[in-house]
Amino acid sequence: MKKEVIAQKDPKSPISEVFRTLRTNIQFMSTSKKLQTLLVTSTLPGEGKSYVSSNLAVTFAQAGKKVILIDADMRKGRLYSIFDASPRPGLSNYLSGMDLAEGEEQDISKYIQPTEVKNLLLIPAGNIPPNPSELLISPQMNNLLEELKEVCDIIVIDGTPCELVTDSVILSRIVDSTIVVAASKQTKKDNLGRVIQNIQNVGGKLAGVVLNKVQISSKKYGETYYYGSTARNVSKVQNKKDIIAMSNREELKRRTSNTINQNTYKNVEEETEKEMPKALDNMSKPTISVEKTNDILNQINSYLENEKKNLNK
């Protein structure tokens, strides 16, 4: 399994949490009707639809759902390589019946492959057919989805880019909901609007748009993610000087909060920070005696008391 299935490789990462949030949002948007079939498409290749569909399917499986992931991009399917599965037989083989002997009945289990993820099964794209669109509008596709609904909780379909071929637009008519993946600073607004309009014109239900490839620094991301934010706040306190300076500032705030306003305190804090570094530098030297250290602390406390008295005058 490739590293891009991050929801399985690193389930505690912030990105995995984003996919779990996406899963939750999709479920809440479909409260009126049970969501069983979900199509993931994009405007053009390279926007990340296979990445989104793979990780989304994994998060559903991690939630205890029985999931079947279908690669409906029979022209250039790649889900088999993501999950280290066999490329065939797959969807095209089932829909065309090319592997059936005369008089043999179709057995869907022959086209389903297990993955390393518990509760997640895969149907790869199969052999490249000459007529993918015709196969998707055939009765066999509807029969396939209805049969799979009997044995699983949700079916995630990785479709084709809508701006190149009509395969995903066709599928949007027969699935419960559709997600369009757009790439930041790559997907054109006109293309995205045209894809959404095409899906709505054929009667497809649109769950929303997923914005992929958003450029964001790790620092900024951590500020919005409480795990990262906590870790950084702790790392800022790097040595003894930082701890002492922080404790004295907090003490000064506590003692004077009821008697002075914020602007006055700011001036006191600035003056304190000007005087304290000299004492703090002396405290960090190992050659200073205990008596000298106590004397320095007394000087600091005396300075703070004097400042407080001056403010109260």
C-alpha positions in Angstrom: 0.0 0.0 0.0 1.3 3.4 -1.0 2.1 6.2 1.5 -0.6 8.4 0.0 -3.2 6.3 1.9 -2.3 8.4 4.9 -5.5 7.6 6.8 -4.2 4.1 7.2 -0.4 4.7 7.3 -0.6 7.6 9.9 -4.1 7.7 11.4 -3.1 10.2 14.1 -1.9 12.8 11.7 -3.7 16.1 11.2 -4.4 15.2 7.5 -6.1 12.0 8.7 -8.2 14.0 11.0 -9.3 16.2 8.1 -10.6 13.1 6.2 -12.5 12.0 9.3 -14.1 15.4 9.4 -15.0 15.1 5.7 -16.5 11.7 6.4 -18.6 13.2 9.3 -19.8 16.1 7.1 -20.9 13.7 4.4 -22.8 11.6 6.8 -24.6 14.6 8.3 -25.5 16.0 4.9 -27.3 12.7 4.1 -29.5 12.4 7.2 -32.8 12.4 5.2 -31.7 9.4 3.2 -29.2 6.7 4.0 -26.0 7.3 2.0 -24.9 4.1 0.3 -23.2 5.2 -2.9 -20.8 8.1 -3.2 -19.0 9.3 -6.3 -15.7 11.2 -6.2 -14.8 13.1 -9.4 -12.8 16.2 -10.5 -12.6 18.6 -13.4 -9.2 17.5 -14.8 -6.5 14.9 -14.0 -4.0 15.5 -11.3 -6.4 17.3 -8.8 -6.3 14.4 -6.3 -9.6 12.6 -6.7 -8.0 9.1 -6.3 -6.2 10.4 -3.2 -9.4 11.7 -1.7 -11.5 8.7 -2.6 -8.9 6.2 -1.2 -8.5 8.0 2.2 -12.2 8.7 2.5 -13.0 5.0 1.9 -10.4 4.1 4.6 -11.9 6.4 7.2 -15.4 4.9 6.6 -13.8 1.4 7.1 -12.1 2.6 10.3 -15.5 3.7 11.6 -16.7 0.1 11.4 -18.5 0.4 8.0 -18.2 -2.3 5.4 -16.9 -0.4 2.4 -16.4 -1.3 -1.2 -14.2 1.0 -3.3 -14.8 0.9 -7.0 -12.3 2.3 -9.6 -14.7 3.5 -12.3 -11.9 5.2 -14.3 -11.7 2.4 -16.8 -9.5 4.5 -19.1 -6.7 5.2 -16.6 -7.5 3.5 -13.3 -4.8 3.5 -10.6 -6.5 2.3 -7.4 -5.0 -1.1 -7.8 -1.5 0.3 -7.5 -2.4 2.4 -4.5 -3.7 -0.7 -2.6 -1.2 -3.2 -4.1 -3.9 -5.2 -5.8 -4.3 -7.0 -9.1 -5.4 -4.7 -12.0 -7.8 -7.3 -13.4 -10.4 -8.7 -13.4 -12.2 -5.5 -12.6 -15.2 -3.3 -13.3 -14.9 -3.4 -17.1 -14.7 -7.2 -17.0 -17.9 -7.5 -15.0 -19.9 -5.0 -17.1 -18.8 -6.4 -20.4 -19.0 -10.1 -19.4 -15.9 -10.8 -21.4 -14.5 -13.3 -19.0 -17.7 -15.4 -18.9 -18.0 -18.7 -20.7 -21.1 -19.4 -22.6 -24.0 -20.1 -20.3 -22.0 -19.1 -17.2 -23.7 -16.8 -14.6 -22.1 -13.6 -13.4 -20.4 -13.9 -10.0 -19.5 -10.6 -8.4 -17.2 -12.1 -5.9 -14.7 -12.9 -8.6 -14.1 -9.1 -9.2 -13.8 -8.1 -5.5 -10.3 -8.0 -3.9 -9.4 -7.6 -0.2 -7.0 -4.9 1.0 -4.8 -4.4 4.0 -7.5 -2.2 5.5 -10.1 -4.0 7.6 -13.6 -3.8 6.3 -12.4 -2.3 2.9 -12.7 -4.2 -0.4 -11.7 -3.1 -3.8 -13.0 -3.5 -7.4 -10.2 -2.3 -9.8 -10.9 -0.8 -13.2 -10.0 -4.0 -15.1 -9.0 -4.1 -18.7 -9.3 -0.9 -20.8 -12.5 -1.3 -22.9 -13.2 0.5 -26.1 -16.5 1.9 -24.9 -16.4 2.9 -21.1 -19.3 5.3 -21.3 -21.6 2.7 -22.9 -20.7 0.2 -20.2 -21.6 2.7 -17.4 -25.1 3.4 -18.8 -25.8 -0.3 -19.2 -28.3 -2.2 -16.9 -25.3 -4.2 -15.5 -24.0 -1.1 -13.7 -27.3 -0.6 -11.9 -27.4 -4.3 -11.1 -23.9 -4.2 -9.7 -24.6 -1.3 -7.3 -27.9 -2.9 -6.2 -26.1 -6.2 -5.5 -23.3 -4.5 -3.6 -25.7 -2.6 -1.4 -26.9 -5.9 0.0 -23.5 -6.8 1.3 -21.9 -3.5 2.3 -22.7 -0.3 4.1 -21.2 2.2 1.6 -19.8 2.2 -1.9 -17.2 4.8 -2.8 -16.7 5.2 -6.5 -13.5 6.9 -8.0 -14.7 8.3 -11.2 -13.1 10.0 -14.2 -12.4 13.8 -14.6 -15.6 15.4 -15.9 -14.0 17.9 -18.3 -12.4 15.1 -20.4 -15.1 12.5 -20.6 -18.7 12.1 -19.5 -18.3 8.9 -17.5 -18.7 10.6 -14.0 -21.6 12.7 -15.2 -23.4 9.5 -16.2 -22.6 7.9 -12.8 -23.8 11.0 -10.9 -27.4 10.1 -12.0 -27.4 6.7 -10.3 -25.5 7.4 -7.1 -26.8 8.9 -3.8 -24.3 11.8 -3.8 -21.3 13.3 -5.6 -18.1 15.1 -4.4 -16.0 17.2 -6.8 -12.3 17.5 -5.9 -10.7 20.8 -6.9 -7.0 21.7 -6.6 -5.9 25.0 -5.0 -4.4 27.4 -7.5 -4.8 24.7 -10.2 -8.5 24.2 -10.9 -10.1 27.0 -12.9 -13.3 28.5 -11.6 -15.1 28.2 -15.0 -14.2 24.5 -15.3 -15.5 23.8 -11.8 -18.7 25.7 -12.4 -19.3 23.9 -15.6 -18.8 20.5 -14.0 -21.2 21.3 -11.2 -23.8 22.5 -13.7 -23.4 19.4 -15.8 -24.0 17.2 -12.8 -27.1 19.1 -11.7 -28.4 19.1 -15.3 -28.6 15.3 -15.4 -30.2 15.1 -12.0 -27.2 14.3 -9.9 -27.0 15.2 -6.3 -23.9 17.2 -5.3 -22.6 16.9 -1.7 -20.0 19.6 -2.2 -16.5 20.5 -3.3 -13.3 19.3 -1.6 -10.4 21.8 -2.0 -7.1 19.8 -2.3 -3.4 20.8 -2.4 -3.9 23.9 -0.2 -0.5 25.4 0.6 -0.1 26.0 4.3 2.9 26.1 6.6 3.3 23.7 9.5 3.4 26.6 11.9 0.1 28.0 10.7 -1.5 24.6 10.6 -0.5 23.9 14.2 -2.1 27.1 15.4 -5.5 25.8 14.3 -4.9 22.2 15.4 -4.9 21.8 19.2 -2.2 19.1 19.3 0.3 21.1 17.4 -0.6 24.3 19.2 0.0 22.7 22.6 3.4 21.2 21.6 4.6 24.6 20.3 3.6 26.5 23.3 5.6 24.1 25.5 8.6 24.3 23.2 8.7 28.0 23.6 9.8 27.7 27.2 13.3 26.6 26.4 15.4 27.3 29.5 15.4 28.4 33.1 15.4 32.1 32.2 12.2 31.7 30.2 10.5 30.0 33.1 11.6 32.5 35.7 10.7 35.5 33.5 7.3 34.0 32.8 6.5 33.3 36.5 7.5 36.8 37.5 5.3 38.5 34.9 2.4 36.3 35.9 2.9 37.3 39.5 3.0 41.0 38.6 -0.2 40.6 36.7 -1.9 38.9 39.6 -0.8 41.5 42.2 -1.8 44.6 40.2 -4.8 43.4 38.2 -7.3 44.9 40.6 -5.7 48.4 40.9 -4.3 49.4 37.5 -5.5 49.3 34.0 -4.0 47.4 31.1 -2.1 50.3 29.6 -0.4 51.1 32.9 0.5 47.5 33.4 2.1 47.4 30.0 4.5 50.2 30.9 5.4 48.4 34.2 6.0 45.2 32.3 8.3 46.9 29.8 10.3 48.5 32.6 10.5 45.1 34.4 11.8 43.3 31.3 14.5 46.0 31.0 15.8 45.4 34.5 15.3 41.7 34.9 17.7 40.3 32.2 20.8 41.5 34.2 19.6 39.6 37.2 18.6 36.6 35.3 21.9 36.4 33.5 23.6 36.4 36.9 21.3 33.6 38.2 22.3 31.3 35.3 26.0 31.3 36.2 27.0 28.3 38.3 29.7 30.2 40.2 27.3 32.5 42.1 26.7 31.5 45.7 23.3 30.8 47.3 23.5 34.0 49.4 24.1 36.1 46.2 21.2 34.4 44.4 18.9 35.1 47.3 20.1 38.7 47.4 19.3 39.1 43.6 15.8 37.6 44.2 15.2 40.1 47.0 16.2 42.9 44.7 13.7 41.8 42.1 10.9 41.5 44.7 11.8 44.9 46.2 11.7 46.4 42.7 8.3 45.0 42.0 6.9 46.2 45.4 8.2 49.7 44.7 6.6 49.8 41.3 3.3 48.7 42.8 3.5 51.5 45.4 4.3 54.1 42.8 1.3 53.0 40.8 -1.0 53.3 43.8 0.1 56.8 44.6 
